[in-house]
Amino acid sequence: MSTHMIRYTVAPDQVAHNEELLRTLFAELAELRPDGLRYEAFKLADGVSFIHLVSHDKPGHGPVPHLHALKAFHTGLHERCDQRPARTELTGFGTYHPLDA
């Protein structure tokens, strides 16, 4: 399993647009339900920084690069950002999901 964290900061006037693009991405993911993928996105308390956590069991970037909504999200991303995306590979030590029980 491969897990990555992507962190970036958008310009204040781009927050609503970024959120709408993320809603569209998650709607497409919900429709297609790609196997072996876990994708989460968070907005930080500063209101302009975002973190995505992406885990998948396929080599490379996994099953999401072909998604139309992801391509739309990437279009103009660097122009929306005050701080460009930084991808970090993560090594997991465990997961606890009490609501899954």
Residue pairs with C-beta under 8 A, 6 or more apart in sequence:
1 55
1 56
1 57
1 92
2 55
2 56
2 57
2 58
2 59
2 62
2 89
3 53
3 54
3 55
3 89
3 90
3 91
3 92
4 53
4 54
4 55
4 87
4 88
4 89
4 90
5 51
5 52
5 53
5 54
5 87
5 88
5 90
6 51
6 52
6 54
6 85
6 86
6 87
6 88
7 49
7 50
7 51
7 52
7 83
7 85
7 86
7 88
8 49
8 50
8 77
8 81
8 83
8 84
8 85
8 86
9 46
9 48
9 49
9 50
9 81
9 82
9 83
10 18
10 48
10 50
10 80
10 81
10 82
11 48
11 80
11 81
11 82
12 47
12 48
14 80
14 81
15 43
15 47
15 48
17 80
18 50
18 80
19 43
21 69
21 72
21 73
22 41
22 50
22 73
24 69
24 72
24 73
25 41
25 67
25 69
25 70
25 72
25 73
26 39
26 41
27 69
28 67
28 68
28 69
28 70
29 37
29 39
29 64
29 67
29 69
32 67
34 62
34 63
34 64
35 63
36 56
36 57
36 58
36 62
36 63
37 54
37 55
37 56
37 62
37 63
37 64
38 53
38 54
38 55
38 56
39 52
39 53
39 54
39 55
39 64
40 52
40 53
40 54
41 50
41 51
41 52
41 53
42 50
42 51
42 52
42 53
43 49
43 50
44 50
44 51
48 82
49 83
53 90
54 62
54 64
55 92
56 62
56 63
56 64
64 70
77 85
78 84
